[in-house]
Amino acid sequence: MYRGGRWSNRPNLKQIEQQAAQLVSDFRQALAGAGLAVPQIPPIPVEYLALTLTELSLRGEQDLSHNGQALAGLLDTAHAEILYEASDMPTRRNFTIAHELGHYFLHYLPTLQIAEQPTLFDPPPAEMPLPARFFRCDQTEPMVEVVATQPLTPLQALKDPAAQVKLARVLRQHELQNRLEWEANTFASSLLLPSELVREVYQKYASDIPTAAAELAVSQTALRIRLQQLGLIPAILKGNNPTQVVESKQPSLF
């Protein structure tokens, strides 16, 4: 976002793309330093990358869920692993793993760094609980629950100070949740679909999206959105946000 904007303290599109590109570069260097061959790219070997550059393990699980809610993927930092729905198509699984890596590098590690480096104005680490799980699931669940002792009509809620405070808190948390999910989706798109690689493959197959998507190991939807973002094809839907890649299941955090 622009300097001074409401998300000026959050990573923007360019910064996220740069971080994703650096991750691929680090992956190549790590393999070269260990005397290992770099896998043929495309596609970006996201599972191999995750196992090489993090201490996270990967595990497929049938009917992945949390509190009865179906999930596409889960970053469980408490157990240092990324879980994904085993029945999902490989293209969807790739995006899910990349999405959870976005949460890991953009959200978990920075939070951990802050918690480990307290200042005079910071609460002690014990009072700064870290999120243990990041989800991709079917529906977005509220992060807080607003409960009134007596049901309030919309007009009454507008006049009730306590209800106003709770409503404002819910809205702020949902806005932040949506922003963090946009960041994780943008990271996943940038990691799996680096701009130069997308341009190269798209040109190689003469704008044949199905064939290009197959070589890049992503869904056609993800590739189309990335092509829109790069200005290689027009955004057809009015109001479409080409920076937000969502593959059928809506992601959710916490």
Salt bridges, closest charged atoms under 4 A:
GLU17 OE2 - ARG226 NH1 2.68
GLU47 OE2 - ARG93 NE 3.42
GLU61 OE1 - ARG59 NH1 2.80
ASP76 OD2 - HIS79 ND1 2.91
ASP76 OD2 - ARG133 NH2 3.65
GLU81 OE2 - ARG59 NH2 2.85
ASP88 OD2 - ARG92 NE 3.24
GLU175 OE1 - ARG6 NH2 2.55
GLU181 OE1 - HIS99 NE2 2.99
GLU181 OE2 - HIS103 NE2 3.21
GLU183 OE1 - ARG10 NH2 2.68
GLU183 OE1 - HIS107 NE2 2.75
GLU183 OE2 - ARG179 NE 3.05
GLU215 OE2 - LYS204 NZ 3.16
